[in-house]
Structures are given as structure tokens and as C-alpha cells.
Amino acid sequence: MIGNIVSGLHSSVIFPLDIDYLVVAGGGSGGGWYGGGGGAGGLRCTVTATGGGGSLETPLSLVKTTNYTVTVGAGGTGGASGTSGSNSVFSTITSTGGGRGGTYQNSYNAASGGSGGGGGGYTPYVAGGSGTTNQGFAGGIGGGNPPVNTAGAGGGGAGVAGANTPSGPNGTATDGGNGVATSITGSSVTYGGGGGGGSNTGGADGQYAGVGGTGGGGAGSKIVNTAGTAGTANRGGGGGGAGYSSDNGGNGGSGIVILRYPNTYVITIGAGLTGSTTTSGANKITTITAGTGNVSWS
């Protein structure tokens, strides 16, 4: 009889619904006309230190059969002005979209965001956008000696700030800041790289275009009439700055939401969301790559 009671108690044990998460916002687009690189989407995580030099966040303790909102932020769109990335959300956790890169002559300023966009090429030097505390870093300062030798600065990354353009009339763009690696899925993957700056040398092919930061940052362009490279989808990378005579900085990469929880629970991914679930040891891992909707557990 006692054995049956103990067995019954064991079968009714309810494990805590504590959710580890990675929430990465969409990256900003690069700037046009030897523009600055786009800033990476903000990064918040409970498994690896957050972006912007922050510490680990605390897992969320949730309730079964309750709906929780998830949004995966889109990347910014390159164009004459460019746009910043969109926020990503899981329940009470919001990561801020990356700031767009600035353009030549400061026609459009670099924007602040999860990580800030890099300043466009111009003199006096143009500041990049600022990052968000515990999510990402600032973009670099753009500059040069117009109208011949100017260059955009790298966008900020989740792990490192974008690099400033060097002093002097050398038309040298700089690299985007690196992102942050996390092993929430069981394998180490880097997210949140800033976009590289674009360059110009008087209408000829530029001397150097900035490289995108690790974690999906797009490269800047040094080629006349050539757009910057887009940030990587679902990494939150910033887009690269455009080369001479091109309005089109690279698009920012979309964000991502990854959830890890005990394998005793079953998740329901609601309409409007694109996602999949795998099992790894004692945990399940749900990766949501697009959309807005609700999730719940049973």
C-alpha cells in the first residue's frame, strides 16, 4: 500500500516551467553612398552573457496553458535613407532592433538601436549611433576627406563596438563589431554582428570596404554603384554600407527567438509563427524564425 502511494506521488511530480531564451532583434540596414554599416539587433540571453557586455539574464518562470507573445523582428531595408531593424519579443523580454547606418554628408544620421549604426563618410567626422545597455554596442565614427576620399564606419555588434574610420584622406572604411556566441541549442553559434562600412575614392573602386562582424554582419562595398551586402537572416546582423554612387546599403538580417525548456513539456506554436522543436537530452529546444503569435506549454 505504501509503495503504491509513493509511486503515485512520483507520477504526479510537476517540473518547473523555467525557460531559457535567446532573443535577437533584426539588424539595421547599411547606409547609402559610402555609408556606415548597420548596427546588429539587440541580443538578450540566459545561456551566454547578453550583448553590450551585460551579464547572464534570468530564465523566465512561466505557467502552463498560458499564452505568451513571440515576435521575430525583421531586418531593416536598405535605400536612400535606410531603416533600422525591428524588435524581437518573448513574453516580457524585448530586444531592440539595430540602428541603420549613416549616409554621406550626414544626409541621414546613423541611428541608435540594440547596436548603433556606423557613421557615414564625411568631414567633420560623423558619430555612429549608440547601443542599448546589455544588448549591444555603438557604431563607429565615419569620416574622411570629401569629396574624394571618404568612408563609412562599421556598425556596432552585440559583442564589440564598430571601428572608427582612421584619420587622414585614405578612403578606408572599417569593420563591423563582432557578435556574441551562445550554445543554447547545444552547438556554439554567433549572433549579432555589425555591418561593415562602405568606401569611396573619387569614383574609382575604393581601397577597402569594411568586413561584417562575426555573427552575420554584411560586408560594405568598395565598388561603384554597388550595394552593401545584406546581414545574415536569423542572426540579427547589420547590413553593409554602400559604395560610391549607390543609395542601397545592405538589408539587415532578421532576428530569431530560441527557447529551451524541460522535455517533460509540450509546446504549442501558434498561428503566425514559423518554428520547429528538437530534443537534446533532458531539454527541448524550440527555434522560431519568423512571424508574430503566441506560444504555450502543456
C-alpha positions as CSV (number, residue, x, y, z in Angstrom):
1,M,0.0,0.0,0.0
2,I,2.8,2.4,1.0
3,G,4.6,1.5,-2.3
4,N,1.5,2.4,-4.3
5,I,1.3,5.8,-2.5
6,V,4.9,6.6,-3.2
7,S,4.5,5.6,-6.8
8,G,1.5,7.8,-7.2
9,L,3.4,10.8,-5.7
10,H,6.3,10.3,-8.2
11,S,3.9,10.1,-11.1
12,S,2.4,13.5,-10.2
13,V,5.6,15.5,-9.8
14,I,5.4,18.7,-11.8
15,F,8.7,20.0,-13.1
16,P,9.2,23.8,-13.0
17,L,8.5,25.5,-16.3
18,D,11.7,27.6,-16.4
19,I,12.5,28.8,-19.9
20,D,16.0,29.7,-21.1
21,Y,15.9,32.0,-24.1
22,L,17.9,33.8,-26.8
23,V,16.1,36.8,-28.2
24,V,17.8,38.6,-31.1
25,A,16.3,41.6,-32.9
26,G,16.5,42.4,-36.6
27,G,19.7,44.2,-37.7
28,G,19.7,47.7,-39.2
29,S,20.4,48.4,-42.9
30,G,23.7,49.8,-44.1
31,G,23.8,53.5,-45.2
32,G,23.9,54.6,-48.9
33,W,26.9,56.4,-50.7
34,Y,29.9,55.0,-48.8
35,G,27.6,54.7,-45.8
36,G,28.2,53.3,-42.4
37,G,27.3,49.7,-41.6
38,G,24.1,48.8,-39.9
39,G,24.0,48.0,-36.2
40,A,23.3,44.5,-35.1
41,G,20.0,43.6,-33.4
42,G,20.0,43.7,-29.7
43,L,20.8,40.3,-28.0
44,R,19.4,39.0,-24.7
45,C,20.2,35.5,-23.4
46,T,20.2,33.3,-20.3
47,V,22.9,30.9,-21.5
48,T,25.6,33.3,-22.6
49,A,26.2,36.8,-21.4
50,T,24.0,39.3,-23.1
51,G,25.1,41.7,-25.7
52,G,26.7,45.1,-24.8
53,G,28.9,43.5,-22.2
54,G,25.9,42.5,-20.0
55,S,25.7,39.6,-17.6
56,L,23.5,36.5,-17.9
57,E,19.8,37.1,-17.7
58,T,17.5,35.0,-15.5
59,P,15.3,32.3,-17.0
60,L,11.6,33.1,-17.1
61,S,9.3,31.0,-14.8
62,L,6.0,30.6,-16.7
63,V,2.6,29.0,-16.3
64,K,1.3,26.0,-18.2
65,T,-1.6,26.6,-20.7
66,T,-1.0,30.3,-20.8
67,N,-0.3,32.2,-24.0
68,Y,3.0,34.1,-24.3
69,T,3.8,36.5,-27.1
70,V,6.6,35.9,-29.5
71,T,7.7,38.3,-32.3
72,V,10.7,37.8,-34.6
73,G,12.0,41.2,-35.7
74,A,12.6,41.9,-39.4
75,G,15.9,43.4,-40.6
76,G,16.0,47.0,-41.8
77,T,15.6,47.8,-45.5
78,G,18.4,49.5,-47.5
79,G,17.6,52.5,-49.6
80,A,18.1,56.2,-49.9
81,S,17.6,56.6,-46.1
82,G,17.7,53.0,-44.9
83,T,15.8,51.8,-41.9
84,S,16.5,50.3,-38.5
85,G,15.7,46.7,-37.6
86,S,12.6,45.7,-35.7
87,N,12.3,44.5,-32.2
88,S,12.1,40.8,-31.2
89,V,9.9,39.8,-28.2
90,F,9.4,36.8,-26.0
91,S,6.9,37.4,-23.1
92,T,8.4,40.2,-21.1
93,I,11.7,40.2,-22.9
94,T,12.3,42.7,-25.7
95,S,15.4,43.1,-27.8
96,T,15.8,46.3,-29.6
97,G,16.3,46.5,-33.4
98,G,19.7,47.5,-34.7
99,G,20.2,51.1,-35.9
100,R,20.6,52.0,-39.5
101,G,24.0,53.1,-40.9
102,G,24.5,56.8,-41.7
103,T,24.9,58.2,-45.2
104,Y,27.4,60.5,-46.9
105,Q,27.3,64.2,-45.9
106,N,25.2,63.2,-42.9
107,S,22.0,63.3,-45.1
108,Y,20.7,60.6,-42.8
109,N,22.3,60.2,-39.4
110,A,23.3,56.8,-38.1
111,A,20.6,55.6,-35.8
112,S,20.8,54.2,-32.3
113,G,19.4,50.8,-31.5
114,G,20.2,47.4,-30.0
115,S,23.6,48.1,-31.5
116,G,24.2,51.5,-33.2
117,G,24.7,52.1,-36.9
118,G,28.1,53.3,-38.1
119,G,28.6,56.9,-39.2
120,G,28.7,57.7,-42.9
121,G,31.7,59.2,-44.7
122,Y,32.1,63.0,-44.2
123,T,34.2,65.7,-42.6
124,P,33.9,66.7,-39.9
125,Y,33.7,63.2,-38.6
126,V,30.2,61.8,-38.0
127,A,29.4,59.8,-34.9
128,G,27.7,56.4,-35.0
129,G,24.5,55.6,-33.2
130,S,24.6,54.3,-29.6
131,G,23.8,50.8,-28.5
132,T,21.3,49.7,-25.8
133,T,22.7,48.8,-22.4
134,N,23.1,45.0,-22.0
135,Q,22.1,44.4,-25.7
136,G,24.8,45.8,-28.0
137,F,27.5,48.4,-28.7
138,A,27.8,51.7,-30.5
139,G,28.6,52.1,-34.2
140,G,32.0,53.6,-35.2
141,I,32.7,57.2,-36.3
142,G,32.7,57.8,-40.0
143,G,34.9,60.3,-41.8
144,G,37.5,61.1,-44.5
145,N,38.3,64.0,-46.8
146,P,35.4,64.7,-49.2
147,P,34.6,64.8,-52.0
148,V,37.4,62.3,-53.0
149,N,38.3,60.1,-50.1
150,T,35.6,59.3,-47.6
151,A,34.5,56.1,-45.9
152,G,31.8,54.8,-43.6
153,A,32.4,53.2,-40.2
154,G,31.4,49.7,-39.1
155,G,28.1,49.2,-37.3
156,G,28.1,48.1,-33.7
157,G,27.9,44.4,-32.8
158,A,26.4,42.6,-29.8
159,G,29.9,41.9,-28.6
160,V,32.1,44.8,-29.8
161,A,31.7,48.3,-31.0
162,G,32.1,49.2,-34.6
163,A,35.5,50.5,-35.5
164,N,36.1,54.2,-36.2
165,T,37.5,55.3,-39.6
166,P,41.2,56.3,-39.4
167,S,42.2,59.9,-39.6
168,G,43.6,61.1,-42.9
169,P,42.3,61.2,-46.5
170,N,42.7,57.5,-47.3
171,G,39.2,56.4,-48.0
172,T,39.4,53.4,-45.7
173,A,36.2,52.0,-44.3
174,T,36.1,50.0,-41.1
175,D,34.7,46.7,-40.0
176,G,31.5,45.9,-38.1
177,G,31.7,44.9,-34.4
178,N,31.7,41.1,-33.7
179,G,28.7,39.4,-32.2
180,V,28.2,37.0,-29.2
181,A,28.4,33.2,-29.3
182,T,25.9,31.1,-27.4
183,S,25.4,27.3,-27.1
184,I,21.7,27.4,-26.2
185,T,21.0,24.9,-29.0
186,G,23.9,22.6,-27.9
187,S,26.2,24.0,-30.5
188,S,28.0,27.3,-30.4
189,V,26.6,29.8,-32.9
190,T,27.4,33.5,-33.1
191,Y,24.7,36.2,-33.5
192,G,24.6,39.9,-33.7
193,G,27.5,41.1,-36.0
194,G,27.6,44.7,-37.2
195,G,27.8,45.6,-40.8
196,G,31.0,46.9,-42.5
197,G,31.3,50.4,-43.8
198,G,31.3,51.3,-47.5
199,S,34.1,53.3,-49.1
200,N,34.8,55.8,-51.9
201,T,37.9,57.1,-53.7
202,G,36.8,59.7,-56.1
203,G,34.5,57.4,-58.2
204,A,37.1,54.7,-58.6
205,D,36.9,51.4,-56.7
206,G,37.6,52.0,-53.1
207,Q,40.8,51.0,-51.4
208,Y,39.0,48.9,-48.7
209,A,35.5,48.0,-47.7
210,G,34.6,47.1,-44.1
211,V,34.1,43.4,-43.3
212,G,30.9,42.4,-41.4
213,G,31.4,41.4,-37.8
214,T,31.2,37.7,-36.9
215,G,27.6,36.7,-36.3
216,G,26.0,37.7,-39.6
217,G,27.2,41.2,-40.3
218,G,27.1,42.1,-44.0
219,A,30.2,43.5,-45.8
220,G,30.4,47.0,-47.1
221,S,31.0,47.8,-50.7
222,K,34.0,49.4,-52.4
223,I,32.6,49.1,-55.9
224,V,31.0,52.0,-57.8
225,N,27.2,51.7,-58.0
226,T,27.2,48.6,-55.8
227,A,25.0,48.0,-52.8
228,G,26.4,46.7,-49.5
229,T,25.9,43.0,-48.6
230,A,22.8,42.0,-46.5
231,G,23.1,40.8,-43.0
232,T,22.5,37.1,-42.4
233,A,18.9,36.0,-41.9
234,N,18.1,34.9,-38.3
235,R,21.4,36.1,-37.0
236,G,20.4,39.8,-36.5
237,G,23.4,41.0,-38.4
238,G,23.6,44.6,-39.7
239,G,23.8,45.3,-43.4
240,G,26.9,46.6,-45.1
241,G,27.4,50.2,-46.3
242,A,27.0,51.0,-50.0
243,G,29.9,52.0,-52.3
244,Y,30.1,55.3,-54.3
245,S,27.0,56.4,-56.2
246,S,24.7,53.8,-54.7
247,D,21.8,54.6,-52.4
248,N,21.4,51.0,-51.3
249,G,23.1,49.8,-48.2
250,G,22.6,46.1,-47.5
251,N,19.5,45.0,-45.8
252,G,19.7,44.0,-42.1
253,G,19.4,40.3,-41.2
254,S,16.2,39.2,-39.4
255,G,16.3,38.2,-35.8
256,I,15.5,34.9,-34.0
257,V,13.9,33.6,-30.8
258,I,15.2,30.3,-29.3
259,L,13.6,28.7,-26.2
260,R,15.0,25.8,-24.1
261,Y,12.9,24.0,-21.5
262,P,12.5,20.6,-19.8
263,N,11.5,17.8,-22.2
264,T,8.5,16.9,-20.0
265,Y,6.6,19.7,-21.6
266,V,5.0,20.1,-25.0
267,I,5.0,23.4,-26.7
268,T,2.2,24.7,-29.0
269,I,3.4,27.2,-31.6
270,G,0.5,29.4,-32.6
271,A,-0.6,30.6,-36.0
272,G,1.5,33.4,-37.4
273,L,4.8,31.9,-36.2
274,T,7.3,29.7,-38.1
275,G,9.2,27.4,-35.8
276,S,10.4,23.9,-35.1
277,T,11.3,21.8,-32.0
278,T,14.1,19.3,-31.3
279,T,15.1,17.3,-28.2
280,S,18.5,17.4,-26.7
281,G,19.0,15.2,-23.6
282,A,16.7,16.5,-20.8
283,N,15.7,19.5,-22.8
284,K,13.6,20.5,-25.8
285,I,14.7,23.4,-27.9
286,T,12.2,25.5,-30.0
287,T,13.6,27.8,-32.7
288,I,11.3,30.4,-34.0
289,T,12.5,32.1,-37.2
290,A,9.7,34.4,-38.3
291,G,6.3,36.0,-37.5
292,T,4.2,37.1,-34.6
293,G,2.0,35.0,-32.5
294,N,1.7,33.0,-29.2
295,V,3.3,30.0,-27.7
296,S,2.1,27.9,-24.7
297,W,3.1,24.7,-22.9
298,S,1.2,21.7,-21.7
